[in-house]
Amino acid sequence: MPEIEPFYVFRTTLFIALAAYYAVSISSAAWRVGVLLHGDDPRKRLLRLYFSYQLLSFRARPLSGELLQIAFWVTILVLLWWLHTHL
């Protein structure tokens, strides 16, 4: 019977915990936004219109530095994962 590596158990447990936390927090936020925007009240209609405008007029140019930094760190993370699994 092969020996179970503790780091593998830690890594898998951490991944499962973070994936569950992500799923719960995103679904909770989506539910709250849906409840907030639901209804025929004129203020809620205005809020829905404003929210739609913000989503459609998103410009990545002011955020390009941040997006590049996020892409860099994701690349480093994927490279580390690849090195860990293939070497």
N, C-alpha and C positions, 0 to 999 in steps of 0.2 A: 504494500500500500504506500503510495507516494506521500511524502510529508507536505503538510499545508504550510505555505509561506505566509508569515504574519503580515507582511506588507501587502500581499495580494488581498487578504481579508480586509485590511484597513482601507485600501484603495477602493475595493468594491463597496464596502459599507459606506464610505464617504460619498461615492458617486450616487448610490441609491438614496441616501439621506438628502443630498443636495437636489437631486432630480425631483424627489417628492416635495421638498420645500418650494422649489421653483413652480411646480405644477399647481400646488395649493395657492401660493401667493398670486400667481398670474390669473388663475380662475377666480379667486376672490376679488381681485381688483376689477376684472372684467364684469363680474356680477354687480359690484357696487356702481360702476359706471353705467351699466345697463339700467339699473334701478333709478339712478340719478336722472338719466335722460328720457325715461319712459313717462308718457303723459301728454295731455293736450294743453297744459298751462302755457300761456304765451311766453313766460320766462323760460320754460323748458324748451320750447321751440326755438327761441333765440339762442339758447345755450347749445342746442343741437346744431344749429346753423353755424355758430361760431366755431364749434368743435370740427365740423366738416370743413370749414374754410381753413382752419389751422392744419388739418391733415393734407388738404390739397395744395396748400401754398408752402409746404415744407421745402426749405432750401438747404442743401448740404454744404454749400460753399463756406459759410461761417464756421461750420463744424468739421471742416476737412482735416485740420490738425488732430482733433480728437479721434476722428474716424481712422486716420492713419495710425495713430498710436494703438487703438484697439486692434486693428488688423495686425500690427507688428507683434503685440503680445499674444494674440491668438496663434499666430504663426510659430512663435517660440514655444507655446504650449503644445501644439501639434508636433513640432520637431522633438521636444522632450519625450512626449508619449511614444513617438515612433522609435526613438533611440532606446527607450526602456523596453519596448516589446520586441525589437529586432536585434539587439546586441546582447 
